[in-house]
Amino acid sequence: MNVKNTFKFIAGLLMFSLSSLASADFIGLKVGGGIWDHDVSGSIRYSTDGDVDLKNDLKLGDEQDAYSYVYIEHPVPLIPNVKVSKTGLTTAGSGAVTSVFTYGGINYTAGVNINSELVLDHQDVTLYYEILDNFVSLDIGLTGKIFDGMVTITNVDTSTTSAYELTGTIPMLYAAVSVELPLTGLTLGIEGNMVGIGDSEISDIVAKVSYETSFALGFEAGIRTVSVKLDNLDTTFSSMEFSGPFANLFLHF
C-alpha cells in the first residue's frame, strides 16, 4: 500500500470515529491506523527440504505496510472489552541465486534469477479485561490471530513456481501495561501476544510512546517485533522475525 492510499485509509478511520461520537458516552472507543517499517530475517523450510534463508536466498528486503485497530471498552462487569486489528505484512525480493537451495521439491541453482514473495497478513481479535485503570494500566486477555499468508518463489528463467499457503488461526495470550508520565501527556506502554504450542512459538510485541491531546486526537510511535517459529505446520518449518519502527494517529473517546 503506497503512502497516499495509506493516508486516505487513516482519514477514513478517523471519519468513522467522528460519526460514532454520539454513542461514545457509554462505549469507549479508540481507533487508529499507521505505517510499520519492518525488516525481515530468519529462514523457512518446506517438509524435508533444507532451510532457505529469507534474505540471502530469497532476496527479501525491508518493506512498509499499513495497519489499523479499534478498541471498544464498556463498563459492563464480566463482559470483556474488544480489540480488533489488521496488519498487512508483505516482503518481496528478486535477484540471482548465489547458493543452491530447494523449496517445495524444486531446486534453485546458482545463477538462476528468481522473484520471491512472503505474505503473512493477519487479523487479531482480542477479548480482554482491565485489571488496573489509573496512571498505571494493565489489561490481560486472549487473542485469536488469523493468518492469511503465502510463500511464492518463481524461477524467472523457466517460469517454474513454488507456492505454499501459510494460513490458520492461532490462540494467543494477550497482555498490555502502560504508565502515564505526569505533566507531559505522554504514556509509555508495552503490549503483546504470545503462545507456544509444542516446538512452535509465535510472539507479537509492541513497545510504544503515546501522546494524546485534549481534542481526542493522539499519536503513537515505537518498535514492533513479530516472531514466527513454526514446527511442521502444514509441513512448513520456519524461524522468521519481522521488526522495525511504526507510527500512527488515533482518536480516543
C-alpha positions in Angstrom: 0.0 0.0 0.0 1.5 3.4 -1.0 1.7 6.4 1.3 -1.1 8.3 -0.5 -3.5 5.4 -0.2 -2.5 4.8 3.4 -3.3 8.4 4.5 -6.7 8.1 2.7 -7.3 4.9 4.7 -6.3 6.6 8.0 -8.6 9.5 7.2 -11.5 7.2 6.6 -10.9 5.6 10.0 -11.0 9.0 11.7 -14.2 10.0 9.9 -15.8 6.7 11.0 -14.8 7.5 14.6 -16.3 11.0 14.4 -19.6 9.6 13.2 -19.7 7.3 16.2 -19.1 10.1 18.7 -22.8 10.4 19.6 -22.8 6.9 21.1 -19.4 7.2 22.8 -20.9 8.3 26.2 -21.5 4.7 27.1 -18.9 2.9 25.0 -15.2 4.0 25.0 -13.7 3.9 21.5 -10.1 4.2 20.3 -9.5 3.8 16.6 -6.2 4.4 14.7 -4.0 3.4 11.8 -0.5 3.9 10.6 2.7 2.6 8.9 5.1 -0.1 10.1 8.6 -0.1 8.5 9.9 -3.6 9.1 12.9 -5.7 8.0 12.9 -9.5 7.8 15.4 -12.1 9.0 15.5 -15.9 9.5 14.7 -18.9 7.4 11.9 -21.1 6.2 11.8 -24.8 5.2 9.2 -26.9 3.4 8.9 -30.6 4.5 12.2 -32.3 4.3 13.9 -29.6 2.2 16.8 -27.7 3.7 16.5 -24.3 5.3 16.1 -21.3 2.9 17.5 -18.0 4.2 14.9 -15.2 3.7 17.5 -12.6 2.9 20.4 -14.4 1.3 18.5 -17.0 -0.7 15.1 -15.3 -1.3 16.5 -11.8 -1.5 13.7 -10.4 0.7 14.1 -6.8 1.8 12.7 -4.2 4.1 9.1 -3.1 3.4 6.5 -0.6 4.7 3.0 -1.9 5.5 -0.2 -0.4 6.8 -2.1 -1.5 9.9 -5.3 -0.4 11.7 -7.0 -1.1 15.0 -10.1 -0.5 17.0 -10.6 -0.8 20.8 -14.1 -1.0 22.2 -14.4 -0.7 26.0 -17.5 -0.6 28.2 -18.5 -0.6 31.9 -20.5 -3.9 32.0 -18.9 -6.3 34.5 -17.7 -9.8 33.4 -18.1 -9.0 29.7 -14.7 -8.5 28.1 -13.6 -5.5 26.1 -12.7 -6.0 22.5 -9.7 -5.1 20.3 -9.7 -5.8 16.6 -6.7 -5.1 14.4 -5.5 -5.8 10.9 -1.9 -5.8 9.7 -0.5 -6.1 6.2 2.8 -8.0 6.2 4.4 -8.5 2.9 8.0 -8.6 1.8 9.3 -9.3 -1.7 12.7 -9.7 -3.5 14.4 -10.6 -6.7 17.9 -11.4 -7.9 20.3 -14.2 -8.9 20.6 -17.2 -6.7 24.1 -17.4 -5.1 23.8 -20.8 -3.4 21.8 -23.9 -4.2 18.5 -24.4 -2.3 15.3 -26.4 -2.6 11.8 -25.4 -1.7 8.7 -27.5 -2.3 10.8 -30.1 -4.1 12.0 -27.6 -6.7 15.8 -27.0 -7.0 17.1 -23.4 -7.4 20.7 -23.5 -8.6 23.3 -20.8 -8.5 22.9 -18.1 -11.2 19.1 -18.7 -11.6 17.1 -15.5 -11.5 14.1 -15.6 -9.0 11.3 -13.4 -7.8 10.1 -14.2 -4.3 7.3 -13.0 -2.0 6.5 -13.8 1.6 3.0 -12.7 2.7 2.0 -13.0 6.4 -1.1 -10.7 6.6 -3.0 -11.2 9.8 -6.0 -10.1 11.8 -6.2 -10.1 15.6 -9.5 -10.4 17.6 -8.7 -9.8 21.3 -11.0 -10.1 24.3 -9.5 -8.6 27.4 -10.2 -7.2 30.9 -8.9 -4.1 32.5 -7.2 -5.1 35.7 -5.9 -1.6 36.5 -7.1 1.7 35.0 -5.4 4.8 36.5 -1.9 6.2 35.9 -0.8 2.6 35.6 -3.0 0.5 33.3 -2.9 -3.3 33.0 -5.0 -5.4 30.6 -5.0 -9.2 30.2 -6.9 -11.4 27.8 -6.9 -13.8 24.8 -6.3 -13.2 21.1 -7.2 -15.1 18.0 -4.5 -14.3 15.4 -5.8 -15.2 11.9 -3.0 -15.6 9.4 -3.6 -15.3 5.6 -0.2 -15.8 4.1 1.8 -17.5 1.3 5.3 -18.1 0.2 5.9 -17.8 -3.5 9.2 -18.4 -5.4 9.4 -18.1 -9.2 12.2 -19.2 -11.4 12.2 -16.3 -13.9 14.2 -18.3 -16.4 11.8 -21.3 -16.6 8.6 -19.7 -15.2 8.5 -22.5 -12.5 6.8 -21.5 -9.3 6.8 -22.9 -5.8 3.8 -21.5 -3.8 2.5 -22.7 -0.4 0.0 -21.2 1.9 0.6 -20.1 5.5 -2.9 -19.9 6.9 -4.6 -20.6 10.2 -6.0 -19.2 13.4 -3.7 -19.2 16.4 -5.0 -18.7 20.0 -2.6 -16.5 22.0 -2.3 -14.9 25.4 -2.6 -11.1 25.5 -1.2 -8.5 28.0 -0.7 -4.8 27.9 0.8 -2.4 30.5 1.2 1.3 30.3 2.3 4.2 32.6 1.3 7.8 32.3 4.2 10.3 32.7 2.9 13.2 34.9 2.5 16.6 33.4 3.7 15.5 29.9 0.7 14.0 28.2 2.9 11.0 27.3 2.3 7.4 28.1 4.8 4.6 27.9 3.5 1.1 27.1 4.3 -2.5 26.2 1.7 -4.9 24.8 1.8 -8.2 23.1 0.5 -11.6 22.2 2.5 -14.8 22.8 1.9 -18.5 22.5 3.9 -21.7 22.5 2.4 -24.9 21.0 4.9 -27.8 21.1 8.0 -26.6 19.4 6.2 -23.8 17.6 6.3 -20.3 19.1 4.7 -17.1 18.0 5.0 -13.6 19.6 3.9 -10.1 18.6 5.4 -7.5 20.9 5.0 -3.7 20.8 6.9 -1.1 22.8 5.5 2.4 22.3 5.1 6.0 23.4 1.8 7.7 23.1 0.7 11.3 23.2 -3.0 12.4 23.4 -4.3 15.9 23.1 -7.4 17.3 24.8 -9.3 17.1 21.5 -9.2 13.2 21.4 -6.6 13.1 18.7 -3.4 11.3 19.5 -0.1 10.0 18.1 1.8 6.8 18.8 5.3 5.6 17.8 7.5 2.7 18.7 9.0 -0.6 17.8 7.1 -3.8 16.8 8.6 -7.3 16.5 6.7 -10.3 15.2 8.5 -13.7 15.6 7.1 -16.8 14.0 8.7 -20.2 14.8 6.8 -23.0 13.1 7.5 -26.7 13.7 5.7 -28.7 11.0 2.6 -26.5 10.5 1.2 -27.9 7.3 4.7 -29.3 6.5 6.2 -25.8 7.0 9.1 -25.1 9.3 10.3 -21.5 10.0 12.2 -19.2 12.2 11.2 -15.8 11.0 11.3 -12.3 12.6 9.9 -9.0 11.3 10.9 -5.9 13.3 11.1 -2.2 12.9 9.6 1.2 13.8 6.0 2.3 13.4 3.9 5.4 13.8 0.2 6.1 13.7 -2.6 8.5 14.5 -5.6 7.7 16.6 -8.8 9.1 18.1 -9.8 8.2 21.6 -13.3 8.9 23.0 
